[in-house]
């Protein structure tokens, strides 16, 4: 009897523990969490955090309700955040988003106005071409200054071996545009120019055009790597490869301690969720 009683107590306790163990989040709850991650980041007091959210949206879809957050970032008080949000709209290539960018043609910051004009022109909006012509005709000095600034930035990135490696990786990465997905160049560039981005992660990104079993294994392992840059690189490659079956791997990363990983995971999760018709 004592032995039977012990077994009963053991199995009862086990059943209780199993009942208390949280079940894996459903696609709907994970979707809500992903949208919350982006919304929380977009309302952060640090403009660098808000800018990272704007960049992360280049890995998402313009059809997701979370894009109301990007609309808010287009009017952010920090001009670098506004510029990043405009660049994201351009990378998504959705002509319907032109209306979101058009108000930026009246921005007080020349860099933001220029970015808006360029993106609108890319989207086929006549206001973009008109604004660019006005810049050419009336703002030669400003245009020249911006071009010189970009050249100086490129030169700075080539001064050290690591910078040279990352620049070469960025230019030869082999990422191909995916229908419904922004090319993600903003997200890619921000990673590659991050001082904490590791050579291991740069090497992983170099496998983007290689769809071998070994490269897939490397990406799968990177999702749980100790380095944030490896996890972020895996998310970038997952988005580019359009790997829907890997969507569940993003759920734990929605609570990643590193916000750069968290924002990218949320954006890509929403894109892949929408492509499967889950709302």
MOBELBEL-V702310 format. One record per run of one state. SS is the DSSP state (a for helix, b for strand, c for the rest). FROM is the first residue (numbers start at 1). TO is the last residue. If there is no record, write none. Layout:
ss={SS | SS}
from={FROM | FROM}
to={TO | TO}
This chain:
ss={c | a | c | a | c | a | c | a | c | a | c | a | c | a | c | a | c | a | c | a | c | a | c | a | c | a | c | a | c | a | c | a | c | a | c}
from={1 | 2 | 21 | 27 | 43 | 47 | 60 | 67 | 74 | 79 | 93 | 95 | 107 | 110 | 123 | 126 | 139 | 140 | 158 | 161 | 172 | 185 | 193 | 199 | 206 | 213 | 223 | 228 | 242 | 244 | 251 | 252 | 256 | 259 | 276}
to={1 | 20 | 26 | 42 | 46 | 59 | 66 | 73 | 78 | 92 | 94 | 106 | 109 | 122 | 125 | 138 | 139 | 157 | 160 | 171 | 184 | 192 | 198 | 205 | 212 | 222 | 227 | 241 | 243 | 250 | 251 | 255 | 258 | 275 | 279}
